[in-house]
Amino acid sequence: MILLQLFLSFLQIGLFSIGGGYAAIPLIQSQTVDVHQWLTSEQFMDLATIAEMTPGPIAINGATFVGLKVAGFPGAVIATLGCILPSIIIVSLLSYVYSRYRQLAMLQSVLSSLRPAVVALISAAGLNMLLQVAFGSGNALAWENVNWGGVLLFAAAFFALRKFKANPILVMLLCGAGGLILGVTGVLTF
């Protein structure tokens, strides 16, 4: 029964995460944390971090991780298959339709109308992750609950990426090292 739940959950994620990995993050969180309680909020944040750092799409890495945690190797295979199956089918159909009807204005209109939904999904994922960093899970949005270490590292990373066009991998490594140093020394708590 758990394998069927994994398959159906990640089939939904694969079917409705239009726009790629970042758009899938809120869907994965909803299924794994809210609906099935397979992960805690903290575990989900770890999942999002690890899935983003490892090679491959975030949704597939997340499906593999959750499936492995919930039901071992068979769960990893089933969750990953559920996640990629809609894409395989949809991309195959869309490539046929697009190659045949790409000149039609209606098709171009449909494609351009999906862009705002993709931007909204990615923005929601980013805002949710920022709130998790700043306030932690379950904490009220109040000044006394602010995780100043996380906010400081976020601001430094954002500044380095936007102002200096720093290498994202280097920024992630430096943030990880900074978080470790700040946490071990006790200067700022996380």
C-alpha positions in Angstrom: 0.0 0.0 0.0 2.8 2.4 0.8 4.4 1.8 -2.6 1.1 2.7 -4.3 0.8 5.9 -2.2 4.4 6.8 -3.1 3.7 6.2 -6.8 0.4 8.2 -6.8 1.9 11.1 -4.8 4.9 11.5 -7.1 2.7 10.9 -10.1 0.7 14.0 -9.1 3.9 15.9 -8.5 5.3 14.9 -11.9 2.0 15.8 -13.5 1.5 19.2 -12.0 5.0 20.6 -11.6 5.0 22.6 -14.8 8.1 24.7 -15.0 10.7 22.3 -13.6 12.3 21.5 -10.3 11.7 24.8 -8.4 8.1 24.7 -9.3 7.9 21.2 -7.9 9.1 22.1 -4.4 5.8 23.3 -3.0 4.1 20.3 -4.4 6.6 17.9 -2.9 6.4 19.7 0.4 2.6 19.4 0.4 2.6 15.7 -0.4 5.5 14.6 1.9 5.0 16.9 4.9 1.4 18.0 4.9 -0.6 15.1 3.4 1.4 12.0 4.3 3.7 13.2 7.0 6.6 11.2 5.6 9.0 14.0 6.4 9.1 16.8 9.0 9.6 20.4 7.9 13.2 20.2 8.9 13.7 17.0 6.9 12.1 18.6 3.9 14.4 21.6 4.1 17.3 19.1 4.2 15.8 17.3 1.2 15.5 20.5 -0.8 19.1 21.4 0.0 20.5 18.0 -0.9 18.3 17.6 -4.0 19.5 21.0 -5.2 23.1 20.3 -4.6 23.2 16.8 -6.2 23.2 16.4 -10.0 19.9 16.0 -11.7 16.4 17.5 -11.4 15.3 18.5 -7.9 11.9 16.6 -8.2 13.5 13.4 -9.3 16.2 13.6 -6.6 13.5 14.4 -4.0 11.4 11.5 -5.2 14.3 9.1 -4.9 15.2 10.4 -1.4 11.6 10.2 -0.1 11.0 6.8 -1.6 14.2 5.5 -0.1 13.4 6.9 3.3 9.8 5.6 3.3 10.1 2.2 1.6 13.8 1.4 0.9 15.1 0.7 -2.6 11.7 -0.4 -4.0 10.2 2.9 -2.8 13.0 4.9 -4.4 12.3 3.2 -7.7 8.5 3.5 -7.5 8.6 7.2 -6.4 11.1 8.1 -9.1 9.1 6.3 -11.8 5.9 8.0 -10.6 7.7 11.4 -10.9 9.1 10.9 -14.4 6.2 9.0 -16.0 4.0 12.0 -16.6 6.9 13.9 -18.2 7.7 11.1 -20.5 4.1 10.9 -21.7 3.5 14.6 -21.8 6.8 15.5 -23.6 6.2 12.8 -26.2 2.7 14.1 -26.9 3.7 17.8 -26.9 6.7 17.3 -29.1 4.4 15.7 -31.7 1.8 18.5 -31.4 4.4 21.2 -31.4 6.3 19.9 -34.4 3.0 19.6 -36.3 1.3 22.8 -35.3 4.1 25.2 -34.1 3.0 27.9 -36.5 -0.5 28.4 -35.0 -1.0 31.5 -32.9 -3.3 29.7 -30.5 -0.5 27.3 -29.5 1.9 30.2 -28.9 -0.8 31.8 -26.8 -1.3 28.7 -24.6 2.5 28.5 -24.0 2.8 32.1 -23.1 -0.1 31.9 -20.7 1.7 29.2 -18.6 4.6 31.5 -17.8 2.8 33.4 -15.0 1.8 30.1 -13.3 5.4 29.0 -13.4 6.7 32.2 -11.9 4.1 32.0 -9.1 5.1 28.5 -8.2 8.8 29.3 -8.1 8.1 32.5 -6.1 6.0 30.5 -3.6 8.8 28.0 -3.2 11.4 30.7 -2.7 9.3 32.6 -0.1 8.5 29.4 1.8 12.2 28.5 2.0 13.1 32.0 3.1 10.5 31.9 5.8 11.8 28.5 6.9 15.4 29.9 7.1 14.3 33.1 8.9 11.8 31.7 11.4 12.2 27.9 11.4 9.3 25.5 11.3 6.4 26.1 13.6 7.6 29.5 14.9 5.4 32.5 14.8 6.5 35.3 12.5 7.8 37.6 15.3 11.1 39.4 15.7 12.1 37.3 18.7 11.9 34.1 16.6 14.2 35.4 13.8 17.1 33.2 13.0 19.7 36.0 12.5 22.4 33.6 11.4 20.2 32.2 8.6 19.1 35.7 7.6 22.7 36.9 7.5 23.9 34.0 5.4 20.9 34.5 3.0 21.6 38.2 2.6 25.3 37.6 2.0 24.5 34.9 -0.5 21.9 37.0 -2.3 24.3 39.9 -2.5 27.2 37.8 -3.8 25.0 36.2 -6.4 23.3 39.4 -7.6 26.1 42.0 -7.3 29.2 40.0 -8.1 27.6 37.2 -10.2 29.4 34.7 -7.9 29.5 31.0 -8.8 26.4 29.4 -7.1 28.3 26.3 -6.1 31.0 28.4 -4.4 28.3 30.5 -2.6 26.6 27.3 -1.4 29.9 25.9 -0.1 30.7 29.2 1.7 27.2 29.4 3.2 27.6 25.8 4.5 31.0 26.6 5.9 29.7 29.8 7.4 26.7 28.1 9.0 29.0 25.4 10.4 31.4 28.0 11.9 28.6 30.2 13.3 26.9 27.1 14.8 30.0 25.5 16.3 31.3 28.8 17.8 27.8 29.6 19.1 28.0 33.1 17.8 24.6 32.8 16.1 22.2 29.9 16.7 20.4 28.1 13.9 
